[in-house]
Amino acid sequence: MAAVSKFGNVEVSPKKAYVSLRRGKQFAILQPTTATRLDVGLVLSAVEPTDRLEAAGSYNAMMTHRVRIESVADIDKELIGWLRKAFDQA
């Protein structure tokens, strides 16, 4: 959240099962999926999935991609870059 707040005006909106990140429109969600994993859902147009940046599939109909976070080390420059891109597209 510290990195995302540096992007600009980000609205953080807690929901029942996840936290929505918005800039005019929703660009990402943070969802605790298991006791040891957090999923970051992203809305990224024209970005091909990779091994780490998965296609959202049935994960969440509003998101195009998902990144699975299993440790603090998974929150890196690559993830922050994807979040920034989603923020910029929102």
C-alpha positions in Angstrom: 0.0 0.0 0.0 2.9 2.4 0.6 4.1 2.0 -3.0 0.5 2.3 -4.4 -0.2 5.5 -2.4 2.8 7.1 -4.2 0.9 6.8 -7.6 -1.5 9.5 -6.7 -5.1 9.6 -5.5 -6.0 6.0 -4.8 -9.3 5.2 -3.2 -9.1 2.1 -0.9 -12.5 0.5 -0.5 -12.8 -2.6 1.8 -15.4 -5.1 0.7 -16.6 -8.4 2.3 -14.0 -10.6 0.7 -11.3 -8.2 -0.6 -10.0 -4.6 -0.7 -10.7 -2.6 -3.9 -8.2 -0.1 -5.2 -9.8 2.6 -7.4 -8.8 5.6 -9.4 -12.1 6.7 -10.9 -12.6 3.1 -11.7 -11.3 -0.1 -10.1 -7.8 -1.1 -11.2 -6.9 -3.7 -8.6 -8.1 -5.8 -5.7 -6.2 -7.4 -2.8 -7.8 -10.6 -1.7 -6.7 -13.0 1.1 -7.3 -16.3 -0.6 -5.8 -18.8 1.9 -4.2 -18.5 5.3 -0.8 -18.2 3.5 -1.6 -16.4 0.2 -2.8 -13.1 -0.9 -4.0 -12.6 -4.5 -3.6 -9.3 -6.3 -6.2 -8.9 -9.1 -5.4 -6.4 -11.8 -7.2 -4.8 -14.7 -4.6 -4.6 -17.5 -5.6 -4.2 -21.1 -3.3 -5.4 -23.9 -0.9 -7.3 -21.5 -0.1 -10.9 -22.2 -0.2 -13.3 -19.3 3.1 -14.8 -18.0 4.0 -17.5 -15.6 3.6 -15.0 -12.7 1.1 -12.6 -14.2 -1.7 -15.1 -14.8 -4.9 -14.6 -16.8 -7.6 -14.1 -14.2 -9.9 -16.7 -15.7 -12.6 -17.6 -13.2 -10.7 -15.9 -10.3 -12.7 -12.6 -10.6 -14.8 -11.4 -13.6 -13.8 -7.8 -13.1 -10.1 -8.5 -13.3 -8.0 -9.5 -16.3 -4.9 -10.8 -14.4 -3.9 -12.2 -11.1 -0.6 -12.4 -9.2 -0.3 -14.8 -6.2 1.6 -13.4 -3.2 3.0 -16.1 -0.9 5.8 -14.1 0.8 6.9 -10.5 1.4 9.6 -11.2 -1.3 6.8 -11.5 -3.9 6.0 -7.8 -3.4 8.8 -6.5 -5.7 9.4 -4.0 -8.5 7.7 -6.2 -11.1 4.5 -6.3 -9.1 4.6 -2.6 -8.3 5.1 -2.0 -12.1 2.0 -4.0 -12.9 0.0 -2.1 -10.3 1.3 1.2 -11.7 0.3 0.2 -15.2 -3.2 -0.7 -14.0 -3.5 2.6 -12.1 -2.4 4.5 -15.2 -5.0 2.7 -17.4 -7.8 3.4 -14.9 
